[in-house]
Amino acid sequence: LGAAGVLTGRATLYGVLAGGHPGACKALEILRDELARTMQLCGAETLAAIDETMLRMTSP
């Protein structure tokens, strides 16, 4: 919950390698769409509404 951005750098890098600037933009667009869809499925209307009750810890 404390991270501002997780794995966005790697996705952007892969996008750049695959398609330059447009590829990076597309990679970030995909991440944004996935986050929005997940928030909708969880019932979170804002990023601030995401809390630890929406996370499930699995045992190692």
PDB file of N, CA, C, O and CB in Angstrom:
ATOM      1  N   LEU A   1       0.804  -1.200   0.000  1.00  0.00           N
ATOM      2  CA  LEU A   1       0.000   0.000   0.000  1.00  0.00           C
ATOM      3  C   LEU A   1       0.849   1.268   0.000  1.00  0.00           C
ATOM      4  O   LEU A   1       0.325   2.354  -0.250  1.00  0.00           O
ATOM      5  CB  LEU A   1      -0.915  -0.004   1.188  1.00  0.00           C
ATOM      6  N   GLY A   2       2.123   1.155   0.270  1.00  0.00           N
ATOM      7  CA  GLY A   2       2.941   2.345   0.334  1.00  0.00           C
ATOM      8  C   GLY A   2       3.603   2.729  -0.981  1.00  0.00           C
ATOM      9  O   GLY A   2       4.105   3.846  -1.110  1.00  0.00           O
ATOM     10  N   ALA A   3       3.613   1.834  -1.954  1.00  0.00           N
ATOM     11  CA  ALA A   3       4.300   2.121  -3.210  1.00  0.00           C
ATOM     12  C   ALA A   3       3.482   3.064  -4.085  1.00  0.00           C
ATOM     13  O   ALA A   3       2.260   2.939  -4.173  1.00  0.00           O
ATOM     14  CB  ALA A   3       4.590   0.826  -3.964  1.00  0.00           C
ATOM     15  N   ALA A   4       4.157   3.996  -4.723  1.00  0.00           N
ATOM     16  CA  ALA A   4       3.475   4.929  -5.629  1.00  0.00           C
ATOM     17  C   ALA A   4       3.277   4.295  -7.005  1.00  0.00           C
ATOM     18  O   ALA A   4       2.288   4.583  -7.680  1.00  0.00           O
ATOM     19  CB  ALA A   4       4.277   6.245  -5.760  1.00  0.00           C
ATOM     20  N   GLY A   5       4.183   3.454  -7.418  1.00  0.00           N
ATOM     21  CA  GLY A   5       4.075   2.776  -8.712  1.00  0.00           C
ATOM     22  C   GLY A   5       4.878   1.503  -8.696  1.00  0.00           C
ATOM     23  O   GLY A   5       6.062   1.518  -8.360  1.00  0.00           O
ATOM     24  N   VAL A   6       4.263   0.417  -9.048  1.00  0.00           N
ATOM     25  CA  VAL A   6       4.938  -0.867  -9.009  1.00  0.00           C
ATOM     26  C   VAL A   6       4.917  -1.478 -10.406  1.00  0.00           C
ATOM     27  O   VAL A   6       3.861  -1.597 -11.028  1.00  0.00           O
ATOM     28  CB  VAL A   6       4.274  -1.816  -7.975  1.00  0.00           C
ATOM     29  N   LEU A   7       6.075  -1.858 -10.882  1.00  0.00           N
ATOM     30  CA  LEU A   7       6.239  -2.508 -12.184  1.00  0.00           C
ATOM     31  C   LEU A   7       5.889  -1.632 -13.384  1.00  0.00           C
ATOM     32  O   LEU A   7       5.822  -2.141 -14.502  1.00  0.00           O
ATOM     33  CB  LEU A   7       5.401  -3.732 -12.227  1.00  0.00           C
ATOM     34  N   THR A   8       5.669  -0.360 -13.196  1.00  0.00           N
ATOM     35  CA  THR A   8       5.366   0.492 -14.348  1.00  0.00           C
ATOM     36  C   THR A   8       6.606   0.738 -15.193  1.00  0.00           C
ATOM     37  O   THR A   8       6.506   0.922 -16.406  1.00  0.00           O
ATOM     38  CB  THR A   8       4.778   1.826 -13.885  1.00  0.00           C
ATOM     39  N   GLY A   9       7.761   0.740 -14.569  1.00  0.00           N
ATOM     40  CA  GLY A   9       9.001   0.951 -15.312  1.00  0.00           C
ATOM     41  C   GLY A   9       9.301  -0.164 -16.284  1.00  0.00           C
ATOM     42  O   GLY A   9       9.706   0.096 -17.418  1.00  0.00           O
ATOM     43  N   ARG A  10       9.113  -1.389 -15.869  1.00  0.00           N
ATOM     44  CA  ARG A  10       9.403  -2.524 -16.731  1.00  0.00           C
ATOM     45  C   ARG A  10       8.444  -2.565 -17.919  1.00  0.00           C
ATOM     46  O   ARG A  10       8.865  -2.788 -19.055  1.00  0.00           O
ATOM     47  CB  ARG A  10       9.321  -3.828 -15.938  1.00  0.00           C
ATOM     48  N   ALA A  11       7.162  -2.351 -17.657  1.00  0.00           N
ATOM     49  CA  ALA A  11       6.175  -2.362 -18.747  1.00  0.00           C
ATOM     50  C   ALA A  11       6.493  -1.254 -19.759  1.00  0.00           C
ATOM     51  O   ALA A  11       6.399  -1.465 -20.968  1.00  0.00           O
ATOM     52  CB  ALA A  11       4.734  -2.182 -18.185  1.00  0.00           C
ATOM     53  N   THR A  12       6.867  -0.086 -19.260  1.00  0.00           N
ATOM     54  CA  THR A  12       7.198   1.027 -20.147  1.00  0.00           C
ATOM     55  C   THR A  12       8.443   0.709 -20.957  1.00  0.00           C
ATOM     56  O   THR A  12       8.496   1.004 -22.151  1.00  0.00           O
ATOM     57  CB  THR A  12       7.403   2.318 -19.344  1.00  0.00           C
ATOM     58  N   LEU A  13       9.437   0.116 -20.329  1.00  0.00           N
ATOM     59  CA  LEU A  13      10.665  -0.264 -21.029  1.00  0.00           C
ATOM     60  C   LEU A  13      10.360  -1.258 -22.145  1.00  0.00           C
ATOM     61  O   LEU A  13      10.854  -1.104 -23.262  1.00  0.00           O
ATOM     62  CB  LEU A  13      11.685  -0.866 -20.044  1.00  0.00           C
ATOM     63  N   TYR A  14       9.554  -2.273 -21.854  1.00  0.00           N
ATOM     64  CA  TYR A  14       9.189  -3.245 -22.890  1.00  0.00           C
ATOM     65  C   TYR A  14       8.442  -2.559 -24.020  1.00  0.00           C
ATOM     66  O   TYR A  14       8.649  -2.879 -25.190  1.00  0.00           O
ATOM     67  CB  TYR A  14       8.332  -4.378 -22.299  1.00  0.00           C
ATOM     68  N   GLY A  15       7.574  -1.617 -23.675  1.00  0.00           N
ATOM     69  CA  GLY A  15       6.856  -0.865 -24.698  1.00  0.00           C
ATOM     70  C   GLY A  15       7.792  -0.069 -25.587  1.00  0.00           C
ATOM     71  O   GLY A  15       7.619  -0.032 -26.805  1.00  0.00           O
ATOM     72  N   VAL A  16       8.787   0.569 -24.980  1.00  0.00           N
ATOM     73  CA  VAL A  16       9.778   1.334 -25.745  1.00  0.00           C
ATOM     74  C   VAL A  16      10.546   0.408 -26.679  1.00  0.00           C
ATOM     75  O   VAL A  16      10.756   0.733 -27.848  1.00  0.00           O
ATOM     76  CB  VAL A  16      10.755   2.073 -24.798  1.00  0.00           C
ATOM     77  N   LEU A  17      10.963  -0.737 -26.167  1.00  0.00           N
ATOM     78  CA  LEU A  17      11.734  -1.676 -26.994  1.00  0.00           C
ATOM     79  C   LEU A  17      10.906  -2.229 -28.147  1.00  0.00           C
ATOM     80  O   LEU A  17      11.432  -2.491 -29.228  1.00  0.00           O
ATOM     81  CB  LEU A  17      12.255  -2.828 -26.138  1.00  0.00           C
ATOM     82  N   ALA A  18       9.615  -2.403 -27.914  1.00  0.00           N
ATOM     83  CA  ALA A  18       8.759  -2.975 -28.950  1.00  0.00           C
ATOM     84  C   ALA A  18       8.285  -1.940 -29.961  1.00  0.00           C
ATOM     85  O   ALA A  18       8.092  -2.263 -31.133  1.00  0.00           O
ATOM     86  CB  ALA A  18       7.566  -3.641 -28.318  1.00  0.00           C
ATOM     87  N   GLY A  19       8.094  -0.690 -29.517  1.00  0.00           N
ATOM     88  CA  GLY A  19       7.508   0.266 -30.443  1.00  0.00           C
ATOM     89  C   GLY A  19       7.881   1.705 -30.215  1.00  0.00           C
ATOM     90  O   GLY A  19       7.156   2.603 -30.643  1.00  0.00           O
ATOM     91  N   GLY A  20       9.004   1.952 -29.546  1.00  0.00           N
ATOM     92  CA  GLY A  20       9.415   3.332 -29.315  1.00  0.00           C
ATOM     93  C   GLY A  20       8.448   4.068 -28.401  1.00  0.00           C
ATOM     94  O   GLY A  20       7.818   3.466 -27.531  1.00  0.00           O
ATOM     95  N   HIS A  21       8.336   5.372 -28.607  1.00  0.00           N
ATOM     96  CA  HIS A  21       7.461   6.194 -27.775  1.00  0.00           C
ATOM     97  C   HIS A  21       6.010   5.729 -27.830  1.00  0.00           C
ATOM     98  O   HIS A  21       5.368   5.634 -26.784  1.00  0.00           O
ATOM     99  CB  HIS A  21       7.550   7.644 -28.205  1.00  0.00           C
ATOM    100  N   PRO A  22       5.466   5.433 -29.024  1.00  0.00           N
ATOM    101  CA  PRO A  22       4.078   4.931 -29.063  1.00  0.00           C
ATOM    102  C   PRO A  22       3.912   3.620 -28.289  1.00  0.00           C
ATOM    103  O   PRO A  22       2.866   3.381 -27.685  1.00  0.00           O
ATOM    104  CB  PRO A  22       3.636   4.725 -30.515  1.00  0.00           C
ATOM    105  N   GLY A  23       4.932   2.784 -28.311  1.00  0.00           N
ATOM    106  CA  GLY A  23       4.873   1.523 -27.563  1.00  0.00           C
ATOM    107  C   GLY A  23       4.832   1.749 -26.069  1.00  0.00           C
ATOM    108  O   GLY A  23       4.103   1.061 -25.355  1.00  0.00           O
ATOM    109  N   ALA A  24       5.610   2.710 -25.587  1.00  0.00           N
ATOM    110  CA  ALA A  24       5.597   3.048 -24.163  1.00  0.00           C
ATOM    111  C   ALA A  24       4.232   3.590 -23.768  1.00  0.00           C
ATOM    112  O   ALA A  24       3.690   3.227 -22.724  1.00  0.00           O
ATOM    113  CB  ALA A  24       6.700   4.078 -23.832  1.00  0.00           C
ATOM    114  N   CYS A  25       3.677   4.460 -24.607  1.00  0.00           N
ATOM    115  CA  CYS A  25       2.337   5.013 -24.329  1.00  0.00           C
ATOM    116  C   CYS A  25       1.289   3.911 -24.287  1.00  0.00           C
ATOM    117  O   CYS A  25       0.401   3.926 -23.436  1.00  0.00           O
ATOM    118  CB  CYS A  25       1.949   6.059 -25.391  1.00  0.00           C
ATOM    119  N   LYS A  26       1.392   2.956 -25.205  1.00  0.00           N
ATOM    120  CA  LYS A  26       0.436   1.848 -25.241  1.00  0.00           C
ATOM    121  C   LYS A  26       0.572   0.982 -23.990  1.00  0.00           C
ATOM    122  O   LYS A  26      -0.435   0.555 -23.426  1.00  0.00           O
ATOM    123  CB  LYS A  26       0.645   0.993 -26.510  1.00  0.00           C
ATOM    124  N   ALA A  27       1.793   0.720 -23.552  1.00  0.00           N
ATOM    125  CA  ALA A  27       2.013  -0.079 -22.348  1.00  0.00           C
ATOM    126  C   ALA A  27       1.386   0.597 -21.132  1.00  0.00           C
ATOM    127  O   ALA A  27       0.747  -0.069 -20.318  1.00  0.00           O
ATOM    128  CB  ALA A  27       3.517  -0.303 -22.117  1.00  0.00           C
ATOM    129  N   LEU A  28       1.559   1.902 -20.999  1.00  0.00           N
ATOM    130  CA  LEU A  28       0.971   2.625 -19.880  1.00  0.00           C
ATOM    131  C   LEU A  28      -0.552   2.675 -19.984  1.00  0.00           C
ATOM    132  O   LEU A  28      -1.250   2.641 -18.971  1.00  0.00           O
ATOM    133  CB  LEU A  28       1.537   4.038 -19.811  1.00  0.00           C
ATOM    134  N   GLU A  29      -1.060   2.755 -21.206  1.00  0.00           N
ATOM    135  CA  GLU A  29      -2.512   2.731 -21.412  1.00  0.00           C
ATOM    136  C   GLU A  29      -3.102   1.392 -20.962  1.00  0.00           C
ATOM    137  O   GLU A  29      -4.161   1.346 -20.335  1.00  0.00           O
ATOM    138  CB  GLU A  29      -2.851   2.990 -22.896  1.00  0.00           C
ATOM    139  N   ILE A  30      -2.402   0.307 -21.293  1.00  0.00           N
ATOM    140  CA  ILE A  30      -2.856  -1.022 -20.871  1.00  0.00           C
ATOM    141  C   ILE A  30      -2.872  -1.127 -19.351  1.00  0.00           C
ATOM    142  O   ILE A  30      -3.831  -1.641 -18.775  1.00  0.00           O
ATOM    143  CB  ILE A  30      -1.955  -2.118 -21.470  1.00  0.00           C
ATOM    144  N   LEU A  31      -1.814  -0.644 -18.694  1.00  0.00           N
ATOM    145  CA  LEU A  31      -1.756  -0.680 -17.230  1.00  0.00           C
ATOM    146  C   LEU A  31      -2.883   0.140 -16.612  1.00  0.00           C
ATOM    147  O   LEU A  31      -3.516  -0.289 -15.648  1.00  0.00           O
ATOM    148  CB  LEU A  31      -0.402  -0.162 -16.736  1.00  0.00           C
ATOM    149  N   ARG A  32      -3.130   1.329 -17.178  1.00  0.00           N
ATOM    150  CA  ARG A  32      -4.209   2.188 -16.676  1.00  0.00           C
ATOM    151  C   ARG A  32      -5.566   1.502 -16.817  1.00  0.00           C
ATOM    152  O   ARG A  32      -6.381   1.530 -15.894  1.00  0.00           O
ATOM    153  CB  ARG A  32      -4.219   3.532 -17.426  1.00  0.00           C
ATOM    154  N   ASP A  33      -5.804   0.884 -17.977  1.00  0.00           N
ATOM    155  CA  ASP A  33      -7.072   0.192 -18.206  1.00  0.00           C
ATOM    156  C   ASP A  33      -7.253  -0.989 -17.250  1.00  0.00           C
ATOM    157  O   ASP A  33      -8.348  -1.213 -16.735  1.00  0.00           O
ATOM    158  CB  ASP A  33      -7.151  -0.294 -19.653  1.00  0.00           C
ATOM    159  N   GLU A  34      -6.176  -1.741 -17.015  1.00  0.00           N
ATOM    160  CA  GLU A  34      -6.249  -2.879 -16.095  1.00  0.00           C
ATOM    161  C   GLU A  34      -6.521  -2.420 -14.668  1.00  0.00           C
ATOM    162  O   GLU A  34      -7.299  -3.048 -13.949  1.00  0.00           O
ATOM    163  CB  GLU A  34      -4.951  -3.687 -16.144  1.00  0.00           C
ATOM    164  N   LEU A  35      -5.886  -1.329 -14.257  1.00  0.00           N
ATOM    165  CA  LEU A  35      -6.131  -0.790 -12.916  1.00  0.00           C
ATOM    166  C   LEU A  35      -7.576  -0.331 -12.790  1.00  0.00           C
ATOM    167  O   LEU A  35      -8.235  -0.623 -11.792  1.00  0.00           O
ATOM    168  CB  LEU A  35      -5.170   0.379 -12.612  1.00  0.00           C
ATOM    169  N   ALA A  36      -8.071   0.381 -13.789  1.00  0.00           N
ATOM    170  CA  ALA A  36      -9.459   0.860 -13.751  1.00  0.00           C
ATOM    171  C   ALA A  36     -10.438  -0.316 -13.683  1.00  0.00           C
ATOM    172  O   ALA A  36     -11.402  -0.271 -12.918  1.00  0.00           O
ATOM    173  CB  ALA A  36      -9.763   1.735 -14.990  1.00  0.00           C
ATOM    174  N   ARG A  37     -10.204  -1.353 -14.465  1.00  0.00           N
ATOM    175  CA  ARG A  37     -11.082  -2.525 -14.461  1.00  0.00           C
ATOM    176  C   ARG A  37     -11.047  -3.229 -13.109  1.00  0.00           C
ATOM    177  O   ARG A  37     -12.089  -3.629 -12.590  1.00  0.00           O
ATOM    178  CB  ARG A  37     -10.678  -3.502 -15.573  1.00  0.00           C
ATOM    179  N   THR A  38      -9.868  -3.381 -12.544  1.00  0.00           N
ATOM    180  CA  THR A  38      -9.738  -4.038 -11.244  1.00  0.00           C
ATOM    181  C   THR A  38     -10.424  -3.227 -10.156  1.00  0.00           C
ATOM    182  O   THR A  38     -11.081  -3.787  -9.278  1.00  0.00           O
ATOM    183  CB  THR A  38      -8.262  -4.247 -10.893  1.00  0.00           C
ATOM    184  N   MET A  39     -10.273  -1.909 -10.214  1.00  0.00           N
ATOM    185  CA  MET A  39     -10.942  -1.057  -9.233  1.00  0.00           C
ATOM    186  C   MET A  39     -12.453  -1.190  -9.341  1.00  0.00           C
ATOM    187  O   MET A  39     -13.147  -1.233  -8.326  1.00  0.00           O
ATOM    188  CB  MET A  39     -10.527   0.406  -9.418  1.00  0.00           C
ATOM    189  N   GLN A  40     -12.965  -1.256 -10.563  1.00  0.00           N
ATOM    190  CA  GLN A  40     -14.404  -1.433 -10.757  1.00  0.00           C
ATOM    191  C   GLN A  40     -14.875  -2.756 -10.165  1.00  0.00           C
ATOM    192  O   GLN A  40     -15.914  -2.817  -9.509  1.00  0.00           O
ATOM    193  CB  GLN A  40     -14.757  -1.367 -12.248  1.00  0.00           C
ATOM    194  N   LEU A  41     -14.108  -3.807 -10.400  1.00  0.00           N
ATOM    195  CA  LEU A  41     -14.482  -5.127  -9.885  1.00  0.00           C
ATOM    196  C   LEU A  41     -14.449  -5.176  -8.357  1.00  0.00           C
ATOM    197  O   LEU A  41     -15.211  -5.920  -7.739  1.00  0.00           O
ATOM    198  CB  LEU A  41     -13.552  -6.193 -10.455  1.00  0.00           C
ATOM    199  N   CYS A  42     -13.566  -4.384  -7.756  1.00  0.00           N
ATOM    200  CA  CYS A  42     -13.450  -4.340  -6.298  1.00  0.00           C
ATOM    201  C   CYS A  42     -14.405  -3.336  -5.669  1.00  0.00           C
ATOM    202  O   CYS A  42     -14.582  -3.331  -4.451  1.00  0.00           O
ATOM    203  CB  CYS A  42     -12.030  -4.005  -5.902  1.00  0.00           C
ATOM    204  N   GLY A  43     -15.017  -2.495  -6.476  1.00  0.00           N
ATOM    205  CA  GLY A  43     -15.920  -1.483  -5.946  1.00  0.00           C
ATOM    206  C   GLY A  43     -15.213  -0.244  -5.434  1.00  0.00           C
ATOM    207  O   GLY A  43     -15.788   0.523  -4.662  1.00  0.00           O
ATOM    208  N   ALA A  44     -13.970  -0.038  -5.853  1.00  0.00           N
ATOM    209  CA  ALA A  44     -13.214   1.143  -5.432  1.00  0.00           C
ATOM    210  C   ALA A  44     -13.398   2.250  -6.460  1.00  0.00           C
ATOM    211  O   ALA A  44     -13.028   2.093  -7.624  1.00  0.00           O
ATOM    212  CB  ALA A  44     -11.705   0.807  -5.251  1.00  0.00           C
ATOM    213  N   GLU A  45     -13.970   3.369  -6.026  1.00  0.00           N
ATOM    214  CA  GLU A  45     -14.214   4.469  -6.956  1.00  0.00           C
ATOM    215  C   GLU A  45     -12.990   5.364  -7.141  1.00  0.00           C
ATOM    216  O   GLU A  45     -12.871   6.050  -8.157  1.00  0.00           O
ATOM    217  CB  GLU A  45     -15.380   5.300  -6.472  1.00  0.00           C
ATOM    218  N   THR A  46     -12.081   5.361  -6.164  1.00  0.00           N
ATOM    219  CA  THR A  46     -10.867   6.171  -6.248  1.00  0.00           C
ATOM    220  C   THR A  46      -9.679   5.340  -5.779  1.00  0.00           C
ATOM    221  O   THR A  46      -9.850   4.296  -5.149  1.00  0.00           O
ATOM    222  CB  THR A  46     -10.999   7.470  -5.401  1.00  0.00           C
ATOM    223  N   LEU A  47      -8.478   5.810  -6.090  1.00  0.00           N
ATOM    224  CA  LEU A  47      -7.279   5.118  -5.606  1.00  0.00           C
ATOM    225  C   LEU A  47      -7.231   5.134  -4.084  1.00  0.00           C
ATOM    226  O   LEU A  47      -6.769   4.177  -3.462  1.00  0.00           O
ATOM    227  CB  LEU A  47      -6.006   5.766  -6.185  1.00  0.00           C
ATOM    228  N   ALA A  48      -7.708   6.218  -3.489  1.00  0.00           N
ATOM    229  CA  ALA A  48      -7.711   6.326  -2.029  1.00  0.00           C
ATOM    230  C   ALA A  48      -8.633   5.298  -1.380  1.00  0.00           C
ATOM    231  O   ALA A  48      -8.468   4.974  -0.204  1.00  0.00           O
ATOM    232  CB  ALA A  48      -8.130   7.725  -1.611  1.00  0.00           C
ATOM    233  N   ALA A  49      -9.601   4.784  -2.137  1.00  0.00           N
ATOM    234  CA  ALA A  49     -10.544   3.806  -1.597  1.00  0.00           C
ATOM    235  C   ALA A  49      -9.944   2.403  -1.506  1.00  0.00           C
ATOM    236  O   ALA A  49     -10.526   1.516  -0.880  1.00  0.00           O
ATOM    237  CB  ALA A  49     -11.794   3.769  -2.453  1.00  0.00           C
ATOM    238  N   ILE A  50      -8.789   2.203  -2.125  1.00  0.00           N
ATOM    239  CA  ILE A  50      -8.128   0.894  -2.059  1.00  0.00           C
ATOM    240  C   ILE A  50      -7.426   0.787  -0.714  1.00  0.00           C
ATOM    241  O   ILE A  50      -6.586   1.622  -0.379  1.00  0.00           O
ATOM    242  CB  ILE A  50      -7.111   0.700  -3.243  1.00  0.00           C
ATOM    243  N   ASP A  51      -7.764  -0.229   0.049  1.00  0.00           N
ATOM    244  CA  ASP A  51      -7.124  -0.424   1.350  1.00  0.00           C
ATOM    245  C   ASP A  51      -6.818  -1.905   1.557  1.00  0.00           C
ATOM    246  O   ASP A  51      -7.049  -2.737   0.680  1.00  0.00           O
ATOM    247  CB  ASP A  51      -8.025   0.112   2.496  1.00  0.00           C
ATOM    248  N   GLU A  52      -6.297  -2.204   2.733  1.00  0.00           N
ATOM    249  CA  GLU A  52      -5.839  -3.574   3.011  1.00  0.00           C
ATOM    250  C   GLU A  52      -6.975  -4.597   3.002  1.00  0.00           C
ATOM    251  O   GLU A  52      -6.709  -5.790   2.859  1.00  0.00           O
ATOM    252  CB  GLU A  52      -5.137  -3.618   4.353  1.00  0.00           C
ATOM    253  N   THR A  53      -8.217  -4.175   3.149  1.00  0.00           N
ATOM    254  CA  THR A  53      -9.323  -5.132   3.118  1.00  0.00           C
ATOM    255  C   THR A  53      -9.526  -5.700   1.717  1.00  0.00           C
ATOM    256  O   THR A  53     -10.180  -6.731   1.559  1.00  0.00           O
ATOM    257  CB  THR A  53     -10.612  -4.470   3.606  1.00  0.00           C
ATOM    258  N   MET A  54      -8.982  -5.047   0.711  1.00  0.00           N
ATOM    259  CA  MET A  54      -9.110  -5.521  -0.672  1.00  0.00           C
ATOM    260  C   MET A  54      -7.958  -6.422  -1.090  1.00  0.00           C
ATOM    261  O   MET A  54      -7.943  -6.958  -2.198  1.00  0.00           O
ATOM    262  CB  MET A  54      -9.197  -4.343  -1.617  1.00  0.00           C
ATOM    263  N   LEU A  55      -6.996  -6.580  -0.194  1.00  0.00           N
ATOM    264  CA  LEU A  55      -5.848  -7.422  -0.482  1.00  0.00           C
ATOM    265  C   LEU A  55      -5.981  -8.756   0.204  1.00  0.00           C
ATOM    266  O   LEU A  55      -6.491  -8.832   1.322  1.00  0.00           O
ATOM    267  CB  LEU A  55      -4.565  -6.742  -0.059  1.00  0.00           C
ATOM    268  N   ARG A  56      -5.542  -9.783  -0.428  1.00  0.00           N
ATOM    269  CA  ARG A  56      -5.588 -11.118   0.169  1.00  0.00           C
ATOM    270  C   ARG A  56      -4.166 -11.643   0.264  1.00  0.00           C
ATOM    271  O   ARG A  56      -3.474 -11.784  -0.744  1.00  0.00           O
ATOM    272  CB  ARG A  56      -6.492 -12.089  -0.664  1.00  0.00           C
ATOM    273  N   MET A  57      -3.748 -11.923   1.458  1.00  0.00           N
ATOM    274  CA  MET A  57      -2.418 -12.478   1.672  1.00  0.00           C
ATOM    275  C   MET A  57      -2.487 -13.998   1.534  1.00  0.00           C
ATOM    276  O   MET A  57      -3.369 -14.652   2.091  1.00  0.00           O
ATOM    277  CB  MET A  57      -1.861 -12.069   3.069  1.00  0.00           C
ATOM    278  N   THR A  58      -1.543 -14.534   0.786  1.00  0.00           N
ATOM    279  CA  THR A  58      -1.473 -15.980   0.651  1.00  0.00           C
ATOM    280  C   THR A  58      -0.306 -16.488   1.477  1.00  0.00           C
ATOM    281  O   THR A  58       0.706 -15.800   1.616  1.00  0.00           O
ATOM    282  CB  THR A  58      -1.328 -16.402  -0.836  1.00  0.00           C
ATOM    283  N   SER A  59      -0.436 -17.657   2.011  1.00  0.00           N
ATOM    284  CA  SER A  59       0.658 -18.200   2.804  1.00  0.00           C
ATOM    285  C   SER A  59       1.756 -18.718   1.884  1.00  0.00           C
ATOM    286  O   SER A  59       1.475 -19.242   0.806  1.00  0.00           O
ATOM    287  CB  SER A  59       0.155 -19.322   3.734  1.00  0.00           C
ATOM    288  N   PRO A  60       2.994 -18.572   2.309  1.00  0.00           N
ATOM    289  CA  PRO A  60       4.149 -18.973   1.462  1.00  0.00           C
ATOM    290  C   PRO A  60       4.211 -20.463   1.214  1.00  0.00           C
ATOM    291  O   PRO A  60       5.116 -20.937   0.528  1.00  0.00           O
ATOM    292  CB  PRO A  60       5.449 -18.532   2.104  1.00  0.00           C
TER     293      PRO A  60
END
